[in-house]
């Protein structure tokens, strides 16, 4: 037995030694004179747009060393490095060589940057095989990308949308930021009153949600909403979360977004939703079947965990992307959470968010992501990230019509799984509770479609508490309007909540 153990240890030591020895070979790297100065932010955006328009996607893995270094320089020199034996070696707790790889990376950066790790290491993720660092030299990027154990080297704070001047702050859920703290009177034609005095949004009937409530109301299921937070002043998401026909459930809030231009800042700006978007998503998914005269949510007896992970829906920058990653890992490690809903994203992949999503998926979470909602500047983009990932379920919105017609600002594509009817001929969307107490609002796009679908999933899982994620998803697909066919733009179509819980 001792000989066997010694042999195993010897093999492990040899394998690790050969790995670190190969990876720590330092060579002289010469940068060509024409690449001494970085590309401008506008030039980088042009290259991204060219890829999006010609290939339909963009990934930093396909960019040149010069382009990545230029983007890092235009993003406060902040870089994220993911490492591991292969693309799926993202879980630090399961990685055999993770610590050794990280040490090798630090040695490479120390060599080419000429600095100690205390001068460039921003953070080391406790759950994922990734670190955030400050990199100034192109030689460092080149040296890092030569190593097979490095999964990606990405600029962490390059702001695509900000460079193009696309992030607008409007009091409209369809603005590019997705923010709006305003309220709007809900037209009587857009709801019916149900006991004990709640407003039933018009769209719920099109998915047989009220009929499904005879079988399930989501009790015992926890939905995690990764967004801009949830209102701390609307009583229906606070003291009156258990009101009317909703009882025995919990609502929790966490803030993981750091509102700072400095990457090393760690203090979050709290749990309150300063945008309004997250409040709308939490409302449509879980608002109580109340006696106050306001809109009810799909899973009105489910628990809610709301994360303030970003300032708006456009995940453009270090702290927003870091916040989303942290929200996913936290929800992944929360055994009570079954479903994660995120109605935010980016038009190209972000390594650390991808790792966070994979980590949550590995823990058995059912993850719904918005297929994309935008104004004219990104209409050429199909399904956005991370909704296009195989670990997520992509959702989009359609108009109220006899045929499938995408909503005015919704993205569609082959990655879509489900569609929710959410836009009326009048232009009105789905009624929700406002950020402010005692007021209502409308919300639309693939955002509200995603949160609605997450609520339907909670009804199905509550009806079948012993089921796995895959069983819940299969049932939802099999009972959707277009099944067994999958439409090239609208997936399996409209989910039928009643059939899904029977």
N, C-alpha and C positions, 0 to 999 in steps of 0.2 A: 504493500500500500504506500509506504514512504517513497519507494523508488518511483512509483507511478506519479505521485504528487510532485516529486523532484523533476521528473521528466516534463510534466506539464508546465511547471514553473520555468524550466529552462527554455522550452519552446516559446513561451510567452515573452520571456525576457529578450530572446534573440530576435523575435518578430518585432517587438517594440523598438529594440535598439536599431535594427536595420531601417525601420521606418523613420525614426527621428534622425538617424545619421544621414539618410538620403535627403530628408527634407531640410536639413540645416546646412547644406552646401551653399556657400555664398560665392557668387561670381560677380565680376565687374559688369555692370549694365550701363550701356551707353545709349542715351536718348538722342535721336536725330535732331539736328538744329531746327528744322521746321516744326518740331513738336515741343520746343522749349516753353512756349507760351500756350496756356490753355485756350480751348475754344470758348467763345462767349456763351452765356446762357441761352441766348436766342439761337445760336448755331446748334447747340445741343438739342433744343426743342425741335428744330427743323429736321434733324436726323431721326428723332423719335417719331415725328409726324410722318416722315417718309416711310418708315417701317410699318406704322399703323395703316397707312393707306395702301401699301403694296402687299404686305404680308397679312394684315389684319391683326397684328400683335407686335409688341415690343418687349424684349427681355434684356436686362443688363448683361446677361451671360453671352449674348450675341454681339455686344459692343466691343470695340477695340480697347486696348489698355489706355490709349490716348483719350478716347471719349470718356471712359470711366473716370480717369484722373481729372479731366476737365470738369466733369460734373461734380466730383468731390470738391474741387477748388471753388466751384460756384455754389457750393452748399456748406460753407463754413468749415471745410476740410474734414467733415464727419463721414465716417465710413463704417459699414456693417460687414462683418466677415462671418460667414457660416461655414462650419467645418464638419467633417465626419468621413467615414469610410465610403459612403455613397450618398445619393440624393435623399435617401430615407433615413439616414443616420442623424436625426435631428434631436432625439430625446437624450438629454445629458445623462439621465439615470440609467439608460440602457446602452450607452456608448462605451465600448471597451477601451478605446484609445483617446477619448475626448480630452482628458486633462493633458495628455502628452501632445496632442495636436495644438491645443491652445498655447502651451509653453513654446512649441516650435514657432507658432505665429508671432508670439511676442518677441522671440529671438530675432526673427526676420525683420520685424519692424524696428527693433532696437538697432540692428545692424545698418539698415538703409536710411533710417531717419536720424540716426546718431543721437538718440535720446533714450532715457530710462522709461520703463513702462508707466511709472507714476506721472509722466509728462504727456502720455498719449492714450492711456487706457481709460475710457469713460465708464464702461460697465461691462460686466460679464453676466450673462443671463443665468439664473439659477436652475432653470428647467430645460433650456434649449441650448444646443451647440452653436452659440453665436456670441460675438463680442462687438462692442461699439468702440471705435478708436478714432484718433485724430491722425490723419495722414496728409503730409504736405508734398512729398516727392513722388514723381511718376515712377522712379526706379523701384519704390516700395510696392506699388501696384503691380508692376511687371514681375517682380520677384515672388510676390504672393500667388499670383495666378498661375505660376509654373508648377505648383504643388497639387498633386492629385487628391490630397485630403482636404482641400479647400473647396467647398461646394459653391460658394459665390463670394464675390467682392462687389459691394454695391455702394453708391453714394447714398447717404442717409438723410440728407437735408436739401437735396436739389428740388426746388419747387417748380414743377412743370406748369401748373395752372397759374401760379403767381407771375411767372415769367411772361405768360401770354395775357396777363391782366384779365383772367377769367373768373375770379372768385368775387362775386357780387353779393353784397349784403342787402337783400330785399325782404320785405315782409310778405313773402310768398314762398310756399313750399316747393315751387318749381324754379326758384332762382338757383343760380349755380352753386350757392353755398348750402341750399336746403333749409336755411334758417328763416324764422318768422315768429315773433312772440305775440302777434296780433290775434284777435278773436273775430269771429264772424257769426252772424245770426244764421241758424240752420233753417232752411226753407221747409215748410210743412210737407212739401211733396217728396222730401228726401228721407223721411223716416215715418215709422208708425210707432205709436205708444203701446208698450207692453207692460204687464205687471212687473213690479209694483209701481212703476211710473218711470220707466226707462225708455229712451229713444232707441229704436231698432233701426240701424242704418239700412238704407234701401238695398245695398249690395248683398247683404247677408242672405236675403231670400233667394238670390240667384245661385247660391251655393248650398242651399238647404241647411243652413246653420241653425235656425230656430227649431227645425224638426229634429236635428241631431241632439239638441239639448234635452230631449226626452230620454236619451240614453246616456249622455255624458256632458258634464259642464267643465271638465278639465281638472277636477279635484285631485289633489295629491301630486300633480305635475308642476315642476318648476321651470319657467321659461327665463332664460338669460337674454336680456336685450343689450347689445353692444351698440352704443350710439352716443348722443351728446348729453346723456343723463335723463332724468325725469324730474318734472316740476316738484318743488318742495312746498308749493303754496296751494296747489289744487287738492282739495280735501279728498277727492275720489281716488287719488293715488297716494294718499297719506292716511289721515285719521279715519276716513270713510272708505278705505279700501275694502273693508268688510262692512257692507251696507246692503240693505234690501235682501236679495236672494243670494248674495255672496257672503260666505262666512268661513271661519276657521282657516284662513290663509294668511300668508306673510308677504310683506314687501320690504326689500332691502335695496340700499343704494351704495355704490362705491364710486370713488373718483380716482382715476388713474391718469388723467390728462394734466400735463404740466404746461402752464401758460407762460412760457418764457422763451426768449431768443437764445438762451444759453443752454447747450446740450447737457452740461453737468448739473443743471438745476434739477432737483428731485421733488420739491414741494408742489403738490397738486393744487388746483384751484377749487377743489371741493366736489360735491356730488350734484349740485344743482344744475339743471339744464339752462344754459344761457343762450340757447339757440332756438329751442322749441320743437325741433325735429324729433328728438328722443322721446319727449312727452307724448307726441302723437303716436309714435310706434308702440309705446307701452300701453297707451289708451286702447288702440284698436285690438291689441292682443289680449289684454287682461282687465280692462276697466270693469268695475262691478255692475251687476244688474241692479241698479240703484233705484231709490225712491225719490231722487232729487230732480228728475226730469232731464237727464243728460245721457249721452250715448253709452251703450253697453259695449264691452269688448267680446271677442269671439270666445275665449276661454275664461269666463267670468268667475270661475272658482279655482283657477290656477294661481300658483305663487309667482311672484315677480322678483327678479334681481336685475336692477337697471345699472348699467355702467356708463359713467361719463368718461368716454375714452378719447374724444376729440372735440374740437370747437365747432366743427360743422361736418357735412357729409363728404367733403372732398379731402381725402387723406393725403394731404400735400405737405410733407415736412416731417422732421425728426420726431417731435413730441407727439404728433397725431398718430403716426405709424407705430411708435413705441407704445402709446397708450392702448391701441387696438391689440397689439401683440400681448401686452400685459393682461388685458381683459380676457382674452381667449385662454391664456394659460391659467388664470385664476378660476374661470368657469370650468375649465377642463379638470382642475383639481378639486372641484366642489362636487361631491358624490350625489348631492340632492338634485343637481341640474340635469335635465334630460334633453332640453332643446335650447339651441342658441339661434337668435335671430339678429342679423346685421343688415341694415339698409344703408350702408355706406360703402365706399370703395374707391378704386383708382382705375385708370384706363390701361395701366400696365402693371406687371407683377412687382411685389415687394417681398424680398426674401424673408424678412423677419415675420411678416404677417402670414406668409405661406407656412412657415414653420409653426406658428401659433395655431393656425387652422388644423394642420396635420396632427399636432399634439392633442387638440381637443377631439378630433376625429378618432384618434387612437384610444381615447378614453370612453368611446361609445356614444358621444354626443351626436344628435341630429342637428345639422347646421343648415339654416336657410339664409341665403344672401340675395340681395337685390341684383337683378340683371342689368340695371342701369337706367337712370333718369337724367335727362340733360336738355339744355336749350341748344341752340343751333351749332355751338362750337364743337360739339363732339358727336354730331349725328352720323359721322362716318364710322364710328366705333360700334362694334356689336356688343355682345355680353361682356361686362366689365369684370375686373378682378376684385375680390376672389370668387365671384360667382361662377367663373369658368372652371374652377378647380374640380377635379373628380370627387373630392371630399365634401363638397358643398352641394346644396340643392338650389338651383337658380330659379327665380320667380320674376315674372313681369306682369304688367297690367294691360287690360284691354277695355275698349269702349262698350257701352251698353248697346248691343245690336244683335241681329239674328245671325251674323257671321262674325268670325274673328277679325277684329281690327285693332291694331295696337293703339294704346293711348297716345295722345298728342306728343308726349315727351318720353315715351318708353322705348327702351332698347329691346330687340328680339334677336333670336339666333338659335343655332342648333344645340347650344348648351342649356337652353331653358327647359325646365321640368314641368312647371305649373304656371297657369295664368289666372289672374283674379279680375273679375269685372269691376272696375272702379271709376269709370268716367261716364257721366250721363251726356245725352245730347245737349243739355243746357250748359255743359262745361263743369257742372258741379261734381265734386269727388265724394269721398266717404266722410260722413260726419264723425268727429272725434271730440274729446274733451280738450279744451284750450289749456294753455300753460296756466292761465289765471283761474281762480276758483269761481264756480258758478257761471262759466261761459263755455261756449262751444266753438268749433272751428271745422274746417275741411282740410283733408290731406289726400294727396294723390300719388301718381307715379308707381314705379316698381317698388318704392319704399313701402307704401301702405299694403301693396300686394304681398310683399314678403312677410310682414308682421301678421297679416290675416292668415296666411298659409301656416305660419308657425302656430297660431292659435288653433287651427283645425287639427294640426298634428297633436296638440295637447289633448284635444277631445278624444282622438283615436287612442293615444297612449293611456289616458286615464281609464278608458273602457277596457283596455287590455294591458294592465300594469306589468304583467310578466313578460311582455313582448320585448324584443330587441329593437334597436334603431332600424335595422333592415326590414324587419317585419312590419313596422309602422309605415315605412316609406313604400313598401310593396303594396300594402293595402290602399294607401292613398293613390298610388298610380293606377291600380286595377279598377278603382271606382271613379276615376276622372273621366271627363267627357269624351276624350279622343282615344282612350285606351282600346285596343292594344297598339294602335298606331301612334307613332310619335311625330308630331308636326315639325317641319324644319325651322319654324319660327316660334311656335307656341307650346312645344313639348307635348305633354299628355293633356293639355287643355285645362279646363276648369275643374278643380276638385269638388266632389259632391260629399259634403260633410255627413249627410244622413246615411248614404250607402257605406261610407268609410267606418261608421261606428256600429253598423248592424252586423 
